[in-house]
Amino acid sequence: HIGSGRRQWDGSGGTNGALNHYEETKKHFPPHGFPLVVKLGTITPHGADVYSYADDENSEVTDPKLAEHLAHWGIDVMRME
């Protein structure tokens, strides 16, 4: 899923695409769904911004296997700037 970011309290920002996708996947793949989100514009060979919508996290997280996980989707982090 490629979607927009979270809408901010003042109505600015995205349209909650990633959050809505997570809520939908919880219905189809209980109990956790697919909580991790990677902000595409932040991917570099050194890492990326990764956020977890999981109820017990709901914050930025570190994915030690980020390169492996993104490779599944055809993203080579070593080629990103």
C-alpha positions in Angstrom: 0.0 0.0 0.0 1.3 3.5 -0.9 -0.8 6.1 0.9 -0.7 9.5 2.5 0.4 10.3 6.0 -1.6 11.1 9.1 -4.0 14.0 9.3 -2.8 16.5 12.0 -5.0 17.8 14.8 -5.5 21.1 12.9 -6.6 19.3 9.7 -3.3 19.8 7.8 -1.2 17.0 6.6 -2.3 13.8 4.8 -5.6 12.0 4.5 -4.8 9.2 6.9 -4.2 6.7 4.1 -1.6 4.6 6.0 -3.6 4.7 9.2 -6.8 3.7 7.4 -5.0 0.9 5.6 -3.7 -0.4 9.0 -7.2 -0.3 10.5 -8.5 -2.2 7.5 -5.8 -4.9 7.6 -6.6 -5.5 11.3 -10.1 -6.6 10.3 -8.7 -9.1 7.7 -5.6 -10.2 9.5 -6.4 -10.1 13.2 -5.2 -9.3 15.7 -2.4 -7.1 14.4 -2.9 -6.4 10.7 0.1 -4.7 9.1 1.2 -1.8 11.4 4.5 -0.7 9.9 4.8 2.2 7.6 8.0 3.5 5.8 8.1 7.1 4.7 9.2 6.6 1.1 11.1 9.9 0.8 13.3 9.1 3.7 14.8 5.8 2.4 18.6 5.9 2.2 21.4 3.3 2.6 21.5 4.4 6.2 17.9 3.7 7.0 14.5 5.3 6.8 11.7 6.7 8.9 9.6 3.7 10.0 6.5 4.1 12.1 4.4 1.5 13.8 0.6 2.0 14.2 0.4 -1.1 16.5 -1.5 -0.3 19.7 1.4 -1.2 21.9 3.8 1.1 20.0 2.1 3.9 18.0 5.5 5.6 17.5 8.6 5.7 15.3 10.4 2.4 15.5 13.7 0.8 14.2 13.5 -2.1 11.7 16.8 -4.0 11.9 15.8 -5.9 8.7 14.6 -2.8 6.8 16.8 -3.5 3.7 15.5 -7.1 3.5 11.9 -6.1 4.0 12.1 -3.3 1.3 13.8 -5.7 -1.1 10.6 -7.8 -1.0 9.0 -4.8 -2.8 11.9 -4.3 -5.2 13.4 -1.4 -3.3 17.2 -1.5 -3.1 18.2 0.8 -0.3 21.8 0.9 -1.5 20.6 2.8 -4.6 18.5 5.3 -2.7 19.7 8.8 -1.9 
